[in-house]
Amino acid sequence: MSGNSALHQALSGHEKIVILAPHPDDETLACGGLLARAFADAGAHVICLTDGSASHPSSVNWPSARLAAERHIELIKAVEILGGTADDVTWLGLPDSRLHVVAETEVLAALTEVIDRHKAKHVFVPAREDKHCDHQTTAQHAETLREKRPDLHFHSYPVWSRWDDPGFAQNTARYDPVRLNTSAVRKTKIAGIRAHRSQLGQIVQDAPDGFVLPEAMVDLFALNDEIFWRMP
């Protein structure tokens, strides 16, 4: 199966997919429409690699363990809104913003076990163009896994690069990206994004320097097609 034909098959919802999310919310921002389509058909599974605990490092009321637990709850809620269940989520709980310090063999073993257990042939991975270190490390792990598993199809999705790279369209045109129209599930996707309340400034109140998703970024992903390409 060629790269783009495999991608189109994965986007159809007729074959089970796995989403590798560096953090809770990446899965819904970039792949919420895809997940809703997959959950309504062949099924999907989300593997969240990190615990998301680094978004508000100065908070006293929300130390890392408590924030990680909250973000795990938010992820499950988002997946449930999109049509899945808690069983459709694997939480690796690795250190946020420090994924690169974890042994690659450990991460690959965990990813392989889940992918094979769910009999998925399509794996969606953050684009290597994303500048966040955890996104880049996740993409690097996927590249290594692809070398070991030629039977799997790997596809890229952009998060940060779509938001903060003014040359995004030109820089990714060589990948022949495919757009997925999400208008039929737009309200559902928006609700899924809104489930990640800690990232929208609605939970942690004692960390003014903490991360908050810009509303314009939420709108970009909520109101427009999703973008995917064969992982280069």
N, C-alpha and C positions, 0 to 999 in steps of 0.2 A: 504494500500500500504506500503510495507516495505521501510526502509530507503534508501537502495541502489537502489531499483527499482524506487522510487520517484526521486532520484537524476538523474538516467539515463533518466527518462522522462523529467526532467527539462533541462538536457543538450541537449536533442534532438531538442529543439526549438519549439516543438509542443504545449507547454503550456506556458502561459505568466509568466514572472518572474519579480521580483523586486530585485534590487541590493542596499544594504545599503553601501554607501561609506562614510567613516569618512571624507575624504578630496577629493577635485577634483584632479583626476589622479589615485586614487585607483581603480576606476571602469574600467579604460582602461588597466592599468598595469596587473591586475589580472584577469579581466573578459572581455577584449576587444573582444576576439574571440567568447566567449559565447554570448556577446551582439550582435555582428554582425550576428550570427546564429539566435538569437531570433528575431531581427528586421526584418529579411528576412522571418519570419514565423509568430508565434503567437504574437510576440511583447514583449517589455520589458519596464521597467521604472527604472530610477536611482533616488534614494533619497540621496542627498548629505547633510550630517548632519552639518558639520562646514563650515565656510566661507573661510578657507584656508589662513587667513590673517597673520599667525604667522611665515611664512617661511622666512621673511626678516625683522626682528624687528628693525634693526638699520637704515633702509632706510629712508631718508628724502623725497626723491622724490616720494616714494611709501608708504605713510602712510596706515594704516590698511584698511581704507574704500576704498581707490583707488585700493589696491592690491586685496581685496575681490571682487570688481567689475570686475577686470581683470580675476580673476580665475573663476568667474561665466561665463564669456564670453568664456574662454578656455574650460570649461566643456561642454557647449552647442556645441561648434565647434567639440569637440572630439566625442560627441554623434552623431552629424550630419554625420561625416565621417564614423562612424560605421553603419549608416543606419537609425538612428532615427531622431527626430526633437526636437525642444525646448520644445514641449508639453510632451516629454518623460522624462523630468527632473523636479524634485522637489528640490528646494534650500531652506533648512531650515535656513541657515545663522547663525548657533549657533557659539559660540566663539571657535576658533581654539586652541587646546591644553588645553582647559578648559571645555570640554564637560561634565566633571564630576560634574561641579558646577550647571548645569541646572537640574531642577527638573525632575525626571524620569517620573512622571505622564504627564508632558508637552510633553516630547519626545515621549512617547508611544502613546499619543492621536494623535499626528501628523503622526506617522508611520502607525497606524491602519487606519486612515482616508484615506491615500493614497493607502495602500494595498487593502483595501476594494473597493475603488472607481475604481480601475483598475482590480478588480476581479482576482487578482493573488493568486495562492496557493503555490508558491515557493518563498522563500526569501533567498537571498545569503548575508552572513554576514562575516566580517573579522574574521580570526581565533583568538581564545583567546590566542594562542601562540605569536601573534604579541606583541611586547613590548611597542609600542607607546600607551600612555594613552588613546587617542581618539579611537583607535582600540579596546582596552580592554573594554572601556565604551560602545561602540557600541555593542560588543558581549554580555556584561552584559544586556543591554536593550533587546537584542534579546532573551536571556534566559528567562527574565521576560515575554516577549510577548508570547513566546512559551507556558509557563505555562497557560496563559490566553486563548490561541488560539490553541487548539490541532488540529484544522482543517487545519492548515498551516504546510507546510514542510520547515524546516530550514536547510540550507547547508552552510558550511564554505569554505572560500577561504583565502589562505595565501598571505601576502604581505611582511612585514618586516621579519617574521620568515623564509620565504623561502630564503631571501637574507642574513641575518646576523647570522643565527643559523647553525653552522657547522654540528650539529647532526640532521638537519631538517628531513632527510629521515627516520632515525631510530626513532625519537621522534614522528613522525606522522604515522608510519606504522600501529599502532594499530587501526587507523581510517579507514583502507582499502580505501585509497584515489583513486579517479578515475581521469584519465588523459584525457583531451580533446585536440585532435589534431587540431591545429589552422593553419596548413600550407596553407590551401586554402584561408585564409583571412589574411595572415601574412603581406602583404603590407598595407592592410587597417588598421590593428592594429598598425603597426609602425607609420602610418600617424596620427592615433588617439593619440598615445603617444606624438608625436611631436607637437600636437596642444597645449599641456600644456607648452607653451614656457617659462612662468615665472619660472617653476621648472627646466628648462634646461639651465639657465644662460643667456637667450636671451632677457630679459626684464629689470630686475632691475640691474642697473650698479653701484649703490652707496652703496652697502652693501656687502663687500667682505666676511663677515662672514655669509651671507645668505645661505639658503639651495639650493643645486644643486643635482639633481638626478645623481648618478654616471653612466657613460656610460655602465659600466659592469652590473649594475643593470637593465638598460634599455634593454640591450641585453639579459639578463637572461629571462625577461618576454616577450620580443618581439620574440625571436627565438626558444622558447621551448613551449611544451604543457602547457596548463593551468591545475591547480590541484584543485580538490574539494573533499570534503567529507561530509558525514552527520554530522550536528552539534552535537557534543557529549553532 
